[in-house]
């Protein structure tokens, strides 16, 4: 807990509630708490298109690949897949 209170920034996992006692104590101590997406958006140097949600990601990603070509846009891809239970 002492380490959290001394931190400049905490990047909290989306699975941890901000109301968790450790995070709540850190926030009360003035520590900035962000999520991974927030950190990524702050640090990214290029425009971002995020394709998220439960349905249709593959379809939209495939269509985007086709749409960008006539516009001569370059892009990089990152895929994060959901955990399967």
Number of C-alpha atoms within 10 A of each C-alpha: 10 8 7 16 18 12 14 11 15 17 13 14 12 11 6 10 12 15 10 10 11 15 21 15 15 23 18 11 13 14 18 14 18 15 13 13 12 11 12 10 12 9 9 9 8 8 8 10 10 9 12 11 7 6 8 11 13 11 9 13 15 11 11 14 12 11 12 12 11 7 8 8 9 8 13 5 6 6 6 6 6 7 5 4 3
